[in-house]
Structure formats: C-alpha cells, structure tokens
Amino acid sequence: MSDTPKNHFFLAFLLIFFGLLILLNNLGVASFDLTFGTWWPLLLIVIGLHQLLSSRFTNLFAFVLLFVGGSLQLRKLGLIGSMHLRLFWPLLLILFGLILLFNFGGARRRGVETKPNNTSDDVVIFGSVERRIASPSYRGGNVTALFGGVTLDLRGSEMPAGTNFLNIQAVFGGVDLILPTGWTIEVKGIPVFGGIEDQRKKQVGTEDANQPKLRINALVVFGGIDIKD
C-alpha cells in the first residue's frame, strides 16, 4: 500500500515560472504588469492544464477551468471586449451542460456495478450521492462534487494491471473514497484552502511494482477528500 505523495513538481514549476517573470521584470529585460488583478485568471489556466495532463486528457472538468480562465484572462488583457464576454456565460452553461450529459449518460448510474471495465462518472451540484461499485475490472473515471458531497465505495472491486486513473474535483464540497484493503494508490494534486487525507490503515510490507495502481488526480478548492478502507 503506497503513501500519498504531494505533487511537488507542479508547485516547483509554478514557483519557477512566476519567479522568472518577476526577475525579468526587475532586470528590465521585459515589462510585465505583475499585479494580481490582471493575471489572476492564469491560476485557473495552470490548474486546468495540470488536471488535463495528469488525467491524460480524460478530465472534462479541466476544460471548464481552461475555458473560464482563458476568457477572463483575454478580457483582463483587453484582447476581447465586454460584448464578447457576454457570450462567455451562455457558452459556459452549454459546456457545463455537455459535461453533465456525458457524465450522467448511459446505464452506469446504478448503485452497484458488476460489469467489467467499469468506471465512475458522478457529478453532484448542491446535493449528495452515495455510490457503491463492485467490479472485477475497475479502471477509474471522474467524480465531481460542486457545493455537494460524494461517497464512492469501491470495496468488492478489483483493478486491472497497470495504472488506472480516477479524477476527483471537490470544489466547495467533499468526497469520501472507500477503497478495498491493500490497494496501491498514488495521489497527485495540490489542495487550495482544502485538504486530502489518507485515513487508511498502514500495512507493513514491500510494495510490488507490478501490482495494479490507482492514480488519483485531485483538485480541491475549499473542500476535502478523505480516503478510507
């Protein structure tokens, strides 16, 4: 059973990037408006790119962050006007609606799943849901809690060989993830005014490199993710 390493590389590159901007600005090599009021949408873009790359382009919620951050940044830089921004909100609603359609579509929304190649697709907004999946081949998926809560119980499931990806977004919400004893997991993510806590019982032993692994790509903003067994 693995620990939950923090994504130090992402934080390191983020610090290096902004450090270089400040250094070039102070040396007069380039001129940047470094006020937070101008460049704060970059934070959404960076988080969106990180989530997208970490999930190997399977995280649909990352596209929302990129769309919102990109539109707001263009507006801050004066590249688009207020009239263009008025188109932004209905397009955002359409995009978010498409994500809900993809996540809620299909017959995979039953309480217990026993089909092979099973994945999670849960989006909760201003509500809560409890999902229990028992699959002989659980491959991951997407879980989003926006102003709500999700309990995902995977006890009784097994993973196929290799690395399986589970994308979790907890924005002003919480996710309880209950795993079978002995699963190897790897957590990638940086909580923003939130937390990721691994409450599983630690087991003594050598980790098998060939053992199936569940990689959790986490985005936590004013929320929390609890991992239990």
Secondary structure, DSSP 8 states (H G I E B T S, - for coil): -------HHHHHHHHHHHHHHHHHHHHTSS-----HHHHTHHHHHHHHHHHHHHTTS--HHHHHHHHHHHHHHHHHTTSS-HHHHHTHHHHHHHHHHHHHHHHH-SSTTSSS---SSEEEEEEEESSEEEEE---SSEEEEEEEEESSEEEEE-TT----SSEEEEEEEEESSEEEEE--TT-EEEEE---BSSEEEE-S----S---TTS-EEEEEEEEES-EEEEE-
